[in-house]
Amino acid sequence: MSALHDLIKSLDADQAAVAAWLPSHGNLRVTAAAGSGKTRTIVALAARLVYDGIVDPKRIVVTTFANKAARELRTRLAAVVTA
């Protein structure tokens, strides 16, 4: 939880709003410029949903435009969830 807590505390207001999203709000699409913190925000959201027991990790789907981005997302999420 400490890694997730630290990650959430590092988000700015817009990123924190995305990380607070709940499945009952409908689908979520995050679109932003390079270097804006999309990966960090999505990792915080996914980790929070799993940690809080809101969503089974097998039911989370994240798509990216590049395999490199997918690997980075997977690596960061694993680091937060297993910490």
Secondary structure, DSSP 8 states (H G I E B T S, - for coil): -HHHHHHHHTS-HHHHHHHT--GGG--------TTSSHHHHHHHHHHHHHHTTSS-GGG-----SSHHHHHHHHHHHHHHH--
